[in-house]
Amino acid sequence: MKLVTFSHNGRTRLGQLLDGEIMEMAWPDSMLAAVRRSMTPSPGSVRFKLEDVKIEAPLIPGKIIAIGLNYADHAKETGKEVPDKPLIFAKFPSAVIGPNEPITWRQSITEEVDWEAELAVVIGRRAKEVSEDEAMEHVFGYMCANDVSARDLQQRKDLQWTRGKSLDTFCPLGPWLVTRDEIPDPHNLRITSSINGEIMQDSNTSNLIFKIPTLISYLSQHFTLEPGDVILTGTPPGVGMGMNPPRFLKDGEVVTVSIEGLGELSNPCRVLP
């Protein structure tokens, strides 16, 4: 199923994408609550056209665990060594926005805002010290994600990643949450990013260094993964920081992340006064 959080007439609702329309579902108040309760949605009779609603971020995660340098070519373009273990950092849930919402920043804070197309994995069952063999049983589904990054904060000013990765609006998610059963092999999906229609990243999740079972097992040895947590699995080559000269997002540009089977996640960029 393609599960959607949407708003209509000022009310936030949950639904399922069917035949280009959204069918409202009888669920709890939020997608996070539904995932945490492992609820089976009950179909309703009310349908909405996509143009009549606002698509929101599918869910606000409990926590966002991101993986750095998980594509070898991306590590190479940034001048980093390929890690021998997953490189872990966090993004704050307050950074989450949905499709078509603006990515915003102030130049007094950052002038080097970069894009990172990523496959997001949503945890559906509590995972603590799980093996790789059982790890996929803990996956609820998948989303497109953009791990927006302030490179000047991340690389030079802070020398760590929390602030540069967690500014408000720096974690677009969506456009919907696709359940695990619809994606037979999450390690064979084309993943791209584009700016104003120009392709910047073009790769495949088969190139992930640490696959999803490895990530879930590894992470769960260190801290418990709860239903509704999100893992950002890393970005392929083609980010602005890796270009010569570097190229960063500008006011008015539109950045789009596309993953095969998961849809397109587009967000305009806006520099705040």
N, C-alpha and C positions, 0 to 999 in steps of 0.2 A: 504494500500500500504506500501511496504518497500522502503523508499526513501534513496538514496545513494549519497554522495559526493565522487567523485573519480577523479583520475588524470590519464591521458594517453598522452604519448609523450609530457610531460611538461605542459599540459593544464588541468586545473581543470574544471570538468563538473558535472552536476547533472543528476541522473538517477533513474530508478525504478528496483528493483530486481524482475526478472521474470524467473521462470524455471531454476534457477541456473545461469542465465546470467544477465547482466545489460543492460537495454534499455535506451539509452540517451534520456533525456526529454528537451523540449523547455521551459526553465525556465530563470529567471534572473541569474545574475552572482554568487549568493550565495544562500544557503538554507535559511539563515536568511532573506534575502530579499524576498524570496518566501513566507515564513511564515508570514512576516509582511504585505504582500500584499494580503494574503489569496488567492493565485493563484491556479487554477486548472491546473495541469501539462498537457502539450500536448505531446502525445507519438510521438517519432521519429521512424526512421526505422533502425538506427544504433545500433547494439548490440555488447557487449564486453564480453569476457569470464573473470571470476573473476581472473584467474591466469595472465591475461594480463594487469591488471590495479592495481593501488594502492588505497585501500580504505582509505579515510580520515575521520576525525571526521565529523559526519553528519552536524553539524553547530557549529559556535562560538557564544555562547549565548550573548544576551545583558547584562544580569546579571545572576549569579548563586546563588540561595538561597538554603542553605542546612539546613536540620533538624537533630538535634542531639538527641540521646537516644530515638528513635522512635520505638524500639522493647524492650519489658520489659526484656527479657533475656540478651540483650546486656547491658542495664543499670546495671543489676545485676552483669554481669561478670566484669564490670569496676568499681564496687563499688559505683555506683551513684544511687540516688533516681530517681524513675520514675517521669518525669515532669508532672505537672498538666496542663500545656499549652505547645504548641510547642516551642522547644528550637531552636532559629534561629542563624545561622552564615552565612558568605559569603565566597565564593571562587572566586578568580579573573579569568576572562575569559582567561587571558594569560596562565593559567595552563592547558588548554585543549590540549589534543593530541588525535589521532585516534588509531584504532586497529593496533597492531604490531609495533607501535612506542615505543621507550624505555622510561621507567620511570627512570629518572636519578637524582642523588644527589651527593653532596660532603660530605665526612665524617667530614670535617672541619665545616660543618653546622649542619648535623644531622647524628646520628648513629642508630636511631630507627624509621625506615620507615615501616608503617603498611598499610594493605589493608582493604577496606570496600566496599563490593558489595552493590549496591544501584539501586533501580528503579528511573529513571529520568523521570520527567514529563515536556513536552514542552508546553508552553502556546501559544495558537493560536489567542486569542482575548483579547483585553485590559480588564483588570479586576480591578475595583476599587469599594470597599465596596459591593462586591457581596455576596449573600446568599449561604448557602451550597446547596440548591436545584438547583440553577442555575450554580454552580461552574463548573460542568463537561462540560458545553457548551463552556467553555473557554480553554479546552484542545485540543491541536493539535495532540499530539501523545506521544510516549514513547521511551526510549532508555535504554540500559545498561550503568551503570556508575561505576567508581571506585573512591571513595573518599579517595585517598591516603593521609596519614597523618604522619607528623613528630612528634611522640609522645613526644620526649624530649623537642621540642620547645613548643608544645601545652600544656603539663602538668606541666613542671617545669621551663623552661627558660623564657617563655613569660607570662604565666598565663592567656593567652587569645589565640584565635584559628586562627587568620588571617594568620600569617606567616606560621605556621605549616601545614595549609591546602592549601596554595596558592603558594607554590614553583612551579617553572616551571616544567611542565609534570605531576603534581599531580592531574590531572582531566581527565583521559581517558574516552571518550564517544564513543558509537557506538555499533555494527558495522554499523547499519543503524537506521533511524528514522521510527518507525512503527506508522502509523496513527491510531487515536482513534478507528475507525470503525473495525479494525482488532483485537482489544483486548476488547471483550465484558465485561470482569470483571477484571480490573487491580488489584483487591484485592484477587485474587486467582491464583497467579503465583508462581511456584517454583523459588527460587533464591539461587544461590550457588556461592562460590568462591573456587578456587583451586590453589595450587602452585605446579608446575611441575606434574600436574595430581592428586595430593593428595587433597581431599576435605577438606576444612577448615570451610566453612560456608554452611549450608544447612537448609533452612527455606522456608517460604511461605509469600507472601505479605498480606495474611489474618491476619498475626500477627502484622501488623502496629497498633500502638496505636492510632495515629491520621491519619485517612484515607484522601485520596486525596481531597474530597470536603471540609473537615474541614480545611485542610492546605490552600487551595486556598482562602477560605472565610476569614480565620484568617489573612493570609498575606495581603490580599487586603484591610483589614481595616486599615493597617498601612502604606502601600506604594503601589503604582500602579504597577501591573504586566503588562508588555508589551509583545506583540507577539514576540516570540523568546527567552523569558526568560526561564530558566530551574530551576525546583525545584528538589533537591536531597532529597528523602523521608526518608532517614535513613538506617542504616545497621543492619542486624540481628547478633546474637551471633556467635562467632568463629573468632574474630579478634586476632591478635598477642598479643596485649596488655593484653588481658583477659586470656592468657594461663599461666600456672605455670610450669616452668618459662616462662616469656614473650618470644615470638618468632617474629623476625622481618625479613623483606625482605633482601635478600643477592644478591650480584652481580651474574649475570648469571641466576637467577631464572626467571621463567615465571609465571605470575599471570593471572588467567582467571576468569572473571565474566560471569555467564550464567543466563539468565532469560527466563523462558518459553515463547515462542512466539516472543522473541526479539533477539535471537541469542546469540553468544558468543563473548566476548571482551577480547582478549589476548594481554598482553604487557610484553616484556622482561624487566628485571631490570639491570641497569648499574650504577656502582659507578664510578664517574668521578675522574680523577687524580687531 
